[in-house]
Amino acid sequence: MSKNNFDPKTYYAMALDPIHVGTGGYRLGRVDNTIVREPGTNLPKIPGTSLSGVTRTYLAMQVEGKYPRCAGQGQEKKDEPTSGHCGKEDCLVCTTFGFSKKQNSFSGLANFSDMHVMLFPVGSMQGPVWITSPGQLSIIGDGQKMPSVSENKVKLSKGLNSPINLGWLLLESEGAIDEIETDESIPNDIKARIVLVSNKLFGQIVKTNLEVRTSVAIDPATGAADDGALFTYEAIPRSTIFCFDVVCQSPAYYRIGGKEITAFQSNNSNSISSVRDAVEKGFCHLEYLGIGGMNSRGMGRMKVLNIGGNKNGA
């Protein structure tokens, strides 16, 4: 497929609240409800399916007559032909995010990657800092030269002093950071306090600085804590910076049931930019309605920083 038929864009998002995207069950360990992690590195992430699902729902809320039918999984019910996603060629939600029906299916024009942690907040005696590593920076790539750092050393932004403690860990600096190119949408207060650590240390520091909360169920009959209902859960802390990709495809190259896709022609356009506009329209609600679990307990809100603009946030 020619690159003129698809358009990738790297997005950056900041956690406005702690974010808990759980694994779907209890596990033995220091925390009962753990968050999703990358199998190879054990680093926390937000799956692309979670992001795509909530973005679809938030877009459906903004399109008349599409919520709740075209939101969520939209499974068809037996003997109810009008249930599930509508699957029509003029549906902004179904054409952007896809659908599956008995008579036909469509994968959707927007493809989401997982959200990876790029800058992680850690407390220090010099105030909050945001750590990253060569491995995390390589996710965004963009052809820039990847910085390097010794295994048990750090590199510091100008204004930070050596040695520096990252939580319980005290590390010496081997110089200033002058090789990292960060997106202009990331707040300057964060970019001025970046600490570069090795790939090995990054995973350990993140693991020991995740937020862990304890909750208990309330017995409605007594108004007191329910016996044996104490549980703990972890979350990615507030102000974490994520990066992820969304690849949008041109509707002009696809057909649904043999019919041309017309969902984007209301804007006098049937282009890739119209698909991206639909995705970003859904992103806007993440700032208010959030993602993941524990939303009623002060968790989940996230802001996508570089909505609009050119490809790759330029």
N, C-alpha and C positions, 0 to 999 in steps of 0.2 A: 504493500500500500504506500502510495506517495505521501510524503510528509505534508503536502498541501491538504491532505484529507483528514489530518488529525493535528492537534495542538496541545503539547504538554505545558503545564505551568506548575512551578513549585510555590506552595503556599507556606506561610508562617503563621502560627497561632500561639496565643498566650493564655494560660490557664488563669481565669479570674477567681476561681475557687479551687480547692482540692478536687481532683477528678478520680472517681472510682469506676473503672470498667472491669468487672469481676470475671472470674473464671467459671462461675456458674455452680459453685458448690463449696463445701467446707474441706479444708485440708489440715493434716497434722503439721504442727509447727508453731512458731511464735505468734502467728496471726491466723485467725479462723477463716476469714474471707480475703483471699489474696487477689491481686490484680493480674491482668494478662501480661505475660512476658515473652520476649523473643527467645525461642528455644536455644539457639546457639550461644548467645551472650548473657541470657537471663536478665536483660534490661527491660524495664517496663515499656509498653507501647499501647497505642489505641488502634485496634484492628480497623482496616478500611471498611469492613462490613458494618461496624458500629457507626462510623462517620457517615457512610452512605445512607444507612437506614434512617438516622435522625434527620439528615438533610432532606431526604425524600419526604418525610413526614412534615417538616416545616415548610417545604415548598407546596405540598398539597393543602396546607392550611391557608395559603395565600391565593389559591386558585379556586374560583367559585365552583362549587359542586364536586370537588375532588376529594374532600376529606369527609369521612375516613376511608372511603372505598379504595382510592388509589394510593393511600399511605400504607406503610407497613408491608407485611408479607403478601397480603391480598390473596389468600388461598380461596379457591372456588369451593363452594359447598355443594354437596350432592343434591341433585334435583333443583338447584337454584341457579339458573343460567345468568342471572344478573348480579351474582355475588363475585367477589374478588376484584382484582384490577380490571378496569374497563378495556385496556389493551387497544385503544383506538389510535389511529395515525394522527389525530389532531389533539391528543392529550399531552400536555406539556410535561406532566409527571411521568407517565408510562414511557414516553419516548426518551426522556432524559435518563431515567434510572432502570428501565427495563420492566418486563412482566413475563409471567408464565401462565398460559391458559391451555385448555385441552386442545383447542383447534390450532393455536399458533403461539409462539414465544418470541421474545426479543431481548437481547442482552443489554440494551441501553446505550446511549451515546456518550455517557460519562463514566470513566473508569478511575476508581480511587485506590491509592496505595495506602499502606499502613502509616500511622502517624508515629514518628520517631522523636525521641527526646534529643534536642540539639543543645540547649542551654539549660542547666539544672541548678536551681537556687540552693545555696548552702550557707549557713551562718558561720561567721568568723568574728574574731576580736576586732577586725577592721570594718565590721558591718556585713551586710549580705553581699555575696558574690555569686557569679553564675559560672559553673564549670562546664567545660566541653573537652573533647579529645580529638586526635586526628581521625580516629575511626568514625566518630559521629559527624565530623565535618565532611568526610568523604562521601556521605550519603547525598549531600547536595551537589558536590563536585563542581560543575560549571567550568571545568578546565583550569581552575586556579591551583596553584602550587600548595600542596598540603603541608602545614607546619609540622615540626617534629619536636619532641621533648623526651628527656631521659626518663627512665622508668620510675625513679623515686624523687623526681624533681618536678617543678612547675614553671610555667612562664606566666608573667603577670601583666595586666594592663597598666599603663602608666598611671601613677597615683596610688597604687597598692605597694605595700612594703614587704620585704622579705626578712625573716621567714613569715609564713602565713599559716594559720590553722584552718582546716576545712573540717568543721565539726570537732571530732576528737583527734584528728590527724594533723601534725605539725610538719610542714614541708619547706625546704629551701628553694629559692628561685634560681634559675639559670639564665635569666634574661627577661627582656620585655617582649610582649607580643606585638609584632609589626607585620605579620603575614596573613592575618585573617581578614577576609572580605565578607562582611555581614550585610544582610539586606537592609535597605534604608527604612523599611517599615518597623524594624525592631527598635523599641524605645532607646534613646541615647543613654539614659541612666543605667540600662542593663549593659549596653555595649561598652561603657566606660569601666565596667567592673567584671570583665571576663578573666577567668583563670584557666589556662590550658594544662591538662594533666594527661598522663599516659593512658592508653586503652585499658591496661590492667587496673590502674587505680580508679578509673572512671566508674566501672561497674561496682567496685567495692564501696565507693563514696556514695553513689546513688542508692545502693541497697540499704546502707545504714542511715540514710537521711530521708527515706520515704516517711510520709505522715501516717501514724498509726492511731486510730481512735477506738474507744471502747463504748459500746452501747448496751442497753438492756431493754427488754420488752416490758411494757407496763400492763399489769393485770387490771382490766377495766372495772372489775368488781371491787377492788380495794384501792385503786389509784396508786399502788406501790409497785416496786419492782417485782416482776414475775420470777418465781424461784427457778433457778437453773437456766435463765434466759440471757445470761451475760455473754456477749460475743465481741470480738475485735475485728477490725477491718483496716486495710491500708489504702492509701491514696497517693497519687502524684501531687506534690505540693503546689500551692498557688504561685503564680508568676513563672512557672516552667514554660520554656519556649519549645514548641514542636515544629517540625517540618514534614511536609507530605506533598505528594504529586497528585494532580488530577489531569487526566488526558481526555480531552473532548474531541469527538469525531464529527465530521460533516454529515448532516442529515440527507444531503443530496445523493449520497451513495447507498442509501438503504431504502427498503420497502417493507411495509407491514401488511401482510395479506395481499401482496401484490400492488398495494396502493402507495403513492408518494407520501412521505411524512410532511404534514402541513401544520404541525403544532407551533412552529416558530415563524409562520408567515404573517402573524398579526403585527409584528414589528417591521413589516416590509423587508424581511430578511429571512433567509433559510440557511444561514451560515454557521460556522463553528462558534463565532462570538455570541450568537443567540443561545446556543447550548450552555456556554460558560455563564452567561447572564442568569440563566435559570438556576444553575448550581449555586452561584453566589447569592442569589435571592434567598435560597434556603440557608446558606451560611449565616445570614444576618440574624436569624433567630437563636443561634447558638449562644449569643451573648446574653440572652434573657432566659431561655428555657433549658439550656445545657445539654450535656451528653453523659451517658453512663447512669449508674445507680446512685442512690442516696440523695436525690435531688431535693427532697423535702428536708434534708438535714444539713443544708448549707454547702452542697457539693455540685459540681458539674458544669458551671458556666465557663465558657471559653470564647475568646474573640479572635477571629481570623483577621490578621493585621493588614494583608496586602490585597484586599478585595478591589477589583478594578485594575486599571493600568495595563501595561503590556505583558507579554509572555515572560515568565520567570520573575515577575514582580518588578521589572525594570520600569 
